Amino acid sequence: MKFPSMAEPEGRTLGDEEVAALERVIRSGMLNSVWGTEARALEREIAELHGVRHAIACSSGTAALHLAVVAAAPDPGDEIITTPITDFGTVAPILAQNAVPVFADVDPSDGNLDPAAVAALIGPRTRAIMAVHLFGAPARVDELRALADAHGLALIEDCAQAWLTELPDPAGGGGRDVRLAGTVGDVACLSLQQWKHITCGDGGLTLTGDDELARRMRLFSDKGWDRSAGRSHAAFGLNYRMTELQAAVARAQLAKLPGVVAARRRTAVQLLEALQGLPGVRLPRPEGHAWWLFPVVLPGGGAAELAGKLRAAGIPARAGYLDEPLNHAPVWQGPIYGASRYPLQGYAPRPCPEAERMVAETLMVIDWNENYTPDHVHLIAREMTRFLAPSSSRSDIGD
Ligand SMILES: *Cc1c(COP(=O)(O)O)cnc(C)c1O
């Protein structure tokens, strides 16, 4: 059975709407968002979706995270606490602003930052906390918000894998107002890269409710150039602008986002039901999950063997998600700028035993897709059951 992949048309929602959007922009003659209308419209639509005042479109998720670090304004050498299980795009912007990443350990049930581990690392040079909603599961951002407020820190939410992830009701009850991930941090970041829920190839957005942070990020994304004030450069900045072509495709994709996430939720819940009670595996909690990937944890280890068995059956599964947690990445050994180790003189990333064990032994991820059918779910359930409960006589998961 073939599993649709996000690298192929069968696993994407790219169609006539995106083609029409591109044609509209190309025929307009204006491909640059400084003078065009598409990127500004995308920003309005994303801000409205999240109920925040500002969205700023930029060239990638990594660029968005760089803008978020710029907004947090660390002094050189200041520390930003983040997770070792994430894309390197979360961490690179910390270095780009001459700040120091401090890795806190994760909750072994879902790989998201453990607020107690974060609290233990807050010191005099800590400037911000960067949380990642890993694989689309809500990170514990309410607890991190409280920590950040108690210590005067910025909170950044990396929502690159978490389009329409929902946060738990703070009152603990069945509140009716959905709170989306990205609405608790001072700044949140989204990605439109090829492998995300929706895509324009590459692209990113930041969200913030703060006018001053929005101004700083907008300036940095456009060479420090306040376009309302002549040709004058108010601040240091780069060119992180999104093009009109990216924005037009992203707007067409945004219209399809609710359907994408709903379909992923439907099949992920089917798989959860089929795997209920299987020994030796900790299943993900479905509440609020946006199912970028479908992660499982094998507390006793053996993730690589399980992934190998699933791959042999044609299922796109991988152990660990990363080759090594980012606190073990080779980058920390080398110079950062030229031959200099600045800003990492004397730096050694902290051990993160839970993250290390997840990546090496216990975490397995299955690529997820809005075009999976019950047949895909059935095959995954059958192969996982064969591996984890070989003598199972479960009648619902036969051949
Ligand atoms: C993809 C991703 C990024 C980086 O986004 P790009 O658009 O690829 O630059 C950052 N953080 C996380 C968690 C991601 O999944």
The ligand as a Gaussian input file, in Angstrom:
#p B3LYP/6-31G(d) Opt

LIG

0 1
 C       10.400000      23.399000      10.302000
 C       10.691000      23.887000      11.644000
 C       11.431000      25.063000      11.873000
 C       12.097000      25.817000      10.782000
 O       11.233000      26.248000       9.781000
 P       11.799000      26.500000       8.298000
 O       10.605000      27.107000       7.618000
 O       12.196000      25.173000       7.752000
 O       12.929000      27.437000       8.404000
 C       11.604000      25.484000      13.174000
 N       11.092000      24.808000      14.207000
 C       10.390000      23.682000      14.042000
 C        9.833000      22.994000      15.238000
 C       10.186000      23.169000      12.762000
 O        9.507000      22.025000      12.605000

